[in-house]
Amino acid sequence: MKRFSQRGFTLIELLVVIAIIGVLVGLLLPAVQQAREAARRSSCTNNLKQIGLAIHNHESAQRHFPAGYVGVIPGNAGNAWDSNNRFTWGWGTLILPYAEEASLYQKFNPLKVRAYDYPATAGGSLADLQTKVAGFQCPSDAGYETINGGAARTVNLSGASGARTTTSNYVGSNTSFKWHSGGRYITEGGPGGQGGAPYSQWGGTVPPPNGIFWRDSNLETRKITDGLSKTIMVGERSSRIGAAALLFVTNAQNEQLSIERNLGTAVELLNATVGSAAARRGYNSDHAGGVIQFLFCDGSVKALNEAVDHTAQRTWSAAATANLSTFEKLVGRNDGQTVSNDF
């Protein structure tokens, strides 16, 4: 009777097989990670397109884009940066009816009720200001947070001092220049950016912001003379890099604070140092390859690399006579300087 012996794998053969598997995993893992990031970036693109649709629906209904943030509500005396008026509604609140959140907008009633007063009004609560709204968080955000987790971005509301409210990874384009070397950012201006000097709460008559959003801006489409497809409307800000913006409210006490909470500026470099003041005021994201996505005024979404031609820290007086960098041109709505189609 014949006996059949079973031959097992030798140690060397097992080691070779394990090595081959390790190589295959090493080859496949980056591909899987790239596929996941591509899906997250696609979702972010869709978020921006939906925000753009809501903003344009606002424009169709109101004949102007929403204000960057609300100044003085009729019946409430004082400037936006005085006393309790400083905690005010941002542009994210103003587009809620056009982003399938009409009921939340009606609760807030932002054109009649101050943000400061809201938690103490009949039927109002801080919980409402912590409502998550789909489409305002980028899936690639490495420091993902739905509610503000940073003490620097809390707001003081009636009965809710140091309140933490809903965040957003998307900020409105404010300006490409600052109004003096001290670093105060322009957020003031008359209706539609056409009058009401001084344009800064700090005094002095200077040009209004050349972006899309600022205090009581209500900008009309016809004022975007450089072309809708070549003017940035909204950009990204990462929780990890720059501390995400606030969706519903902002602090209008001074220009730096309102820039950090719901607006963005080209005065700072893209993807600036993590945690820096520049990162809190500029644009940044956690997308692979140093890419930041921007919504343009025509509703399109384009990705710009952090290495795009960009001169930061330019003052308004210098910008008036300068040959502007590519990113400055894309932020400015009316600089009159051409930008190539392959930016």
C-alpha positions as CSV (number, residue, x, y, z in Angstrom):
1,M,0.0,0.0,0.0
2,K,1.4,3.3,-1.1
3,R,1.7,6.1,1.4
4,F,1.4,9.8,0.2
5,S,3.2,12.4,2.2
6,Q,1.9,15.9,2.4
7,R,4.6,18.5,1.8
8,G,4.1,21.9,3.7
9,F,5.5,25.3,2.9
10,T,9.0,25.9,4.0
11,L,9.8,29.0,6.1
12,I,11.4,30.7,3.2
13,E,8.3,30.2,1.0
14,L,6.1,31.6,3.7
15,L,8.3,34.7,4.1
16,V,8.3,35.2,0.3
17,V,4.5,35.0,0.3
18,I,4.2,37.5,3.2
19,A,6.6,39.8,1.5
20,I,4.5,39.7,-1.8
21,I,1.3,40.4,0.2
22,G,3.1,43.3,1.9
23,V,4.1,44.8,-1.5
24,L,0.6,44.4,-2.9
25,V,-0.9,46.1,0.2
26,G,1.7,48.9,-0.1
27,L,0.7,49.4,-3.7
28,L,-3.1,49.2,-3.1
29,L,-3.3,51.4,0.0
30,P,-2.3,54.7,-1.6
31,A,-4.8,54.0,-4.4
32,V,-7.6,53.4,-1.9
33,Q,-6.7,56.5,0.0
34,Q,-6.7,58.5,-3.3
35,A,-10.1,57.1,-4.2
36,R,-11.5,58.1,-0.8
37,E,-10.0,61.6,-1.0
38,A,-11.4,62.0,-4.6
39,A,-14.8,61.1,-3.2
40,R,-14.5,63.6,-0.4
41,R,-13.3,66.3,-2.7
42,S,-16.3,65.6,-5.0
43,S,-18.6,65.9,-2.1
44,C,-17.0,69.2,-1.2
45,T,-17.5,70.4,-4.7
46,N,-21.1,69.6,-4.5
47,N,-21.4,71.5,-1.2
48,L,-20.0,74.6,-2.8
49,K,-22.3,74.3,-5.8
50,Q,-25.3,74.0,-3.6
51,I,-24.2,77.1,-1.6
52,G,-23.7,78.9,-4.9
53,L,-27.2,77.9,-6.0
54,A,-28.7,79.2,-2.7
55,I,-26.8,82.5,-3.0
56,H,-28.0,82.9,-6.6
57,N,-31.6,82.1,-5.6
58,H,-31.2,84.8,-2.9
59,E,-30.0,87.2,-5.7
60,S,-33.0,86.3,-7.9
61,A,-35.5,86.9,-5.1
62,Q,-33.9,90.0,-3.5
63,R,-32.0,91.4,-6.6
64,H,-28.7,91.4,-4.7
65,F,-26.4,88.9,-3.0
66,P,-26.7,88.5,0.8
67,A,-24.8,90.8,3.1
68,G,-21.6,89.5,4.5
69,Y,-23.1,90.2,7.9
70,V,-26.0,92.3,9.1
71,G,-25.2,95.7,10.5
72,V,-27.9,97.6,12.4
73,I,-31.4,96.0,12.4
74,P,-34.1,98.6,12.0
75,G,-35.4,99.6,15.5
76,N,-32.1,98.8,17.2
77,A,-30.0,101.9,17.6
78,G,-26.2,101.9,17.4
79,N,-23.4,100.7,15.1
80,A,-22.8,97.0,14.4
81,W,-19.7,97.1,16.5
82,D,-21.2,98.8,19.6
83,S,-22.4,96.9,22.6
84,N,-24.7,94.0,21.9
85,N,-25.1,94.8,18.2
86,R,-21.6,93.4,17.6
87,F,-22.9,89.7,17.7
88,T,-24.8,89.6,14.5
89,W,-26.1,87.4,11.7
90,G,-23.8,86.3,9.0
91,W,-24.4,85.5,5.3
92,G,-25.0,81.8,6.1
93,T,-28.1,82.7,8.0
94,L,-29.4,84.9,5.2
95,I,-29.3,82.1,2.6
96,L,-31.1,79.5,4.7
97,P,-34.5,79.9,3.0
98,Y,-32.8,79.1,-0.3
99,A,-30.9,76.1,1.2
100,E,-34.0,74.1,2.2
101,E,-33.9,75.6,5.7
102,A,-36.8,78.0,5.6
103,S,-38.1,76.9,9.0
104,L,-34.8,77.6,10.7
105,Y,-34.6,81.0,9.0
106,Q,-38.1,81.9,10.2
107,K,-37.1,81.0,13.7
108,F,-34.1,83.3,13.6
109,N,-36.0,86.1,11.9
110,P,-32.7,87.8,11.2
111,L,-34.0,91.0,9.7
112,K,-36.0,91.8,12.8
113,V,-34.3,90.0,15.7
114,R,-30.7,90.6,16.7
115,A,-28.5,87.5,17.0
116,Y,-27.6,88.7,20.5
117,D,-31.2,88.6,21.6
118,Y,-32.3,85.4,19.9
119,P,-31.6,82.8,22.7
120,A,-33.8,84.9,25.0
121,T,-36.7,85.4,22.6
122,A,-39.9,83.5,22.8
123,G,-39.2,80.1,21.2
124,G,-35.5,80.8,20.8
125,S,-32.7,78.8,22.2
126,L,-29.0,78.3,21.9
127,A,-29.7,74.8,20.6
128,D,-31.1,76.3,17.5
129,L,-27.8,78.0,16.9
130,Q,-26.1,74.6,17.2
131,T,-28.2,73.1,14.4
132,K,-26.2,71.2,11.9
133,V,-27.0,72.2,8.3
134,A,-26.0,69.7,5.7
135,G,-23.6,70.9,3.1
136,F,-21.5,73.3,5.1
137,Q,-18.9,70.9,6.4
138,C,-16.1,69.6,4.0
139,P,-15.7,65.8,4.3
140,S,-11.9,66.2,4.0
141,D,-11.7,68.5,7.1
142,A,-9.2,66.8,9.4
143,G,-10.3,68.7,12.5
144,Y,-14.0,68.1,11.7
145,E,-16.3,69.8,14.2
146,T,-20.0,70.6,13.9
147,I,-20.1,72.9,16.9
148,N,-17.3,75.4,17.5
149,G,-14.8,73.8,19.8
150,G,-12.4,76.8,20.0
151,A,-12.9,79.4,22.8
152,A,-11.5,82.1,20.4
153,R,-14.7,81.8,18.3
154,T,-17.3,81.8,20.9
155,V,-20.0,84.6,20.9
156,N,-21.7,86.4,23.8
157,L,-25.5,86.2,23.5
158,S,-28.3,87.1,25.8
159,G,-28.3,84.4,28.5
160,A,-25.5,82.5,26.7
161,S,-22.2,84.1,27.3
162,G,-19.3,82.3,25.6
163,A,-21.7,80.4,23.4
164,R,-20.5,77.8,20.9
165,T,-22.4,77.7,17.7
166,T,-22.6,75.7,14.4
167,T,-19.5,75.9,12.2
168,S,-18.9,76.0,8.5
169,N,-15.9,75.2,6.3
170,Y,-16.9,77.9,3.8
171,V,-16.2,81.6,4.1
172,G,-17.4,84.5,1.9
173,S,-14.8,86.4,-0.2
174,N,-14.3,89.8,1.4
175,T,-11.2,91.6,-0.1
176,S,-7.8,91.2,-1.6
177,F,-6.2,94.2,0.2
178,K,-6.0,95.8,3.6
179,W,-6.6,99.5,4.2
180,H,-3.4,100.3,6.1
181,S,-0.2,98.6,7.2
182,G,-1.5,98.0,10.7
183,G,-3.4,95.0,9.3
184,R,-7.0,96.0,9.8
185,Y,-9.1,94.4,7.2
186,I,-11.8,96.2,5.3
187,T,-15.4,95.0,6.1
188,E,-17.3,98.2,6.0
189,G,-19.1,100.0,3.2
190,G,-22.3,101.6,2.1
191,P,-25.1,99.7,0.5
192,G,-23.8,97.7,-2.5
193,G,-20.4,99.2,-1.8
194,Q,-21.4,102.4,-3.5
195,G,-21.3,104.9,-0.6
196,G,-21.6,105.6,3.0
197,A,-18.1,106.7,3.8
198,P,-16.1,106.2,6.0
199,Y,-15.9,102.6,4.9
200,S,-14.0,101.6,8.0
201,Q,-15.2,101.8,11.6
202,W,-11.7,103.1,12.4
203,G,-12.3,106.3,10.4
204,G,-11.0,107.6,7.1
205,T,-12.5,107.4,3.6
206,V,-11.0,104.5,1.8
207,P,-12.3,102.2,-1.0
208,P,-14.9,99.5,0.0
209,P,-13.9,95.9,-0.1
210,N,-13.4,94.6,-3.6
211,G,-14.8,91.1,-2.9
212,I,-18.4,90.0,-2.6
213,F,-19.3,90.1,1.1
214,W,-18.9,92.7,3.9
215,R,-21.1,94.5,6.4
216,D,-24.5,95.3,4.8
217,S,-23.0,94.7,1.4
218,N,-26.0,93.6,-0.6
219,L,-24.0,93.6,-3.8
220,E,-25.7,93.6,-7.1
221,T,-24.5,91.3,-9.9
222,R,-23.9,94.2,-12.3
223,K,-21.1,95.5,-9.9
224,I,-19.0,92.4,-10.7
225,T,-17.4,94.0,-13.7
226,D,-14.5,91.6,-14.0
227,G,-16.8,88.7,-15.0
228,L,-18.7,86.2,-12.9
229,S,-16.6,83.2,-14.1
230,K,-13.4,85.0,-12.9
231,T,-14.4,86.3,-9.5
232,I,-14.3,84.2,-6.4
233,M,-17.4,84.2,-4.2
234,V,-16.7,81.6,-1.4
235,G,-13.7,79.6,-0.4
236,E,-12.6,76.9,2.1
237,R,-11.3,77.2,5.6
238,S,-10.1,74.1,7.6
239,S,-10.9,73.4,11.2
240,R,-7.3,72.1,11.7
241,I,-5.4,74.8,9.9
242,G,-7.3,77.9,10.4
243,A,-10.3,77.2,12.7
244,A,-13.5,76.7,10.8
245,A,-15.9,79.7,10.4
246,L,-19.2,80.2,12.1
247,L,-22.3,79.5,10.0
248,F,-25.0,81.6,11.6
249,V,-23.4,84.4,13.6
250,T,-20.3,86.6,13.6
251,N,-18.6,89.2,15.8
252,A,-18.7,92.6,14.3
253,Q,-16.8,94.3,17.1
254,N,-13.8,94.9,14.8
255,E,-12.7,94.0,11.3
256,Q,-10.3,91.2,12.3
257,L,-12.9,89.4,14.3
258,S,-15.5,89.4,11.5
259,I,-12.9,88.2,9.0
260,E,-12.1,85.3,11.2
261,R,-15.6,84.1,11.7
262,N,-17.4,84.1,8.4
263,L,-15.3,85.9,5.8
264,G,-12.0,85.4,4.0
265,T,-9.3,87.6,2.6
266,A,-6.6,87.3,0.0
267,V,-4.4,89.5,2.3
268,E,-3.1,86.3,3.8
269,L,-1.3,83.4,2.0
270,L,-3.2,80.2,1.1
271,N,-2.7,77.3,3.5
272,A,-0.8,79.5,6.0
273,T,0.9,78.2,9.1
274,V,-1.4,76.0,11.1
275,G,-3.1,77.9,14.0
276,S,-1.8,81.3,12.9
277,A,-3.8,84.5,12.7
278,A,-3.1,84.4,8.9
279,A,-4.7,80.9,8.7
280,R,-7.8,82.1,10.7
281,R,-8.3,84.9,8.2
282,G,-7.3,83.4,4.9
283,Y,-8.2,80.2,2.9
284,N,-7.0,76.7,3.6
285,S,-8.1,73.1,3.3
286,D,-7.1,69.5,4.1
287,H,-7.4,68.3,0.5
288,A,-4.4,66.4,-0.8
289,G,-1.7,68.2,-2.8
290,G,-2.3,71.7,-1.2
291,V,-5.5,72.2,-3.1
292,I,-8.2,74.6,-2.0
293,Q,-11.7,74.7,-3.7
294,F,-13.4,78.0,-4.5
295,L,-17.0,78.8,-5.6
296,F,-17.0,81.4,-8.4
297,C,-19.7,83.9,-9.0
298,D,-21.0,82.1,-12.0
299,G,-21.7,79.0,-9.8
300,S,-18.7,77.0,-11.0
301,V,-16.3,75.4,-8.6
302,K,-12.5,75.5,-9.3
303,A,-9.6,74.1,-7.3
304,L,-6.6,76.3,-6.8
305,N,-3.2,75.1,-5.6
306,E,-1.6,76.9,-2.7
307,A,1.3,77.7,-5.0
308,V,-0.9,79.9,-7.3
309,D,0.6,83.3,-8.1
310,H,-0.3,85.4,-5.0
311,T,1.1,88.6,-3.5
312,A,-0.1,88.9,0.1
313,Q,-0.3,91.8,2.5
314,R,-1.0,94.4,-0.1
315,T,-2.5,97.7,1.1
316,W,-5.4,99.4,-0.8
317,S,-3.2,102.3,-1.9
318,A,-0.6,100.0,-3.3
319,A,-3.2,97.8,-5.0
320,A,-4.6,100.8,-6.9
321,T,-1.4,101.0,-9.1
322,A,0.0,97.5,-8.9
323,N,0.1,94.8,-11.5
324,L,-1.9,92.3,-9.3
325,S,-1.1,88.7,-8.8
326,T,-3.4,86.0,-10.2
327,F,-5.2,85.3,-6.9
328,E,-5.7,89.0,-6.1
329,K,-7.3,89.4,-9.5
330,L,-9.6,86.4,-8.9
331,V,-10.7,87.9,-5.5
332,G,-11.2,91.4,-6.8
333,R,-14.5,91.9,-8.6
334,N,-13.6,95.2,-10.3
335,D,-9.9,95.6,-10.7
336,G,-10.1,95.7,-14.5
337,Q,-7.0,93.5,-14.9
338,T,-7.3,90.4,-17.0
339,V,-6.6,86.9,-15.8
340,S,-5.8,84.0,-18.2
341,N,-8.3,81.1,-18.6
342,D,-5.9,78.5,-17.3
343,F,-5.4,80.0,-13.9
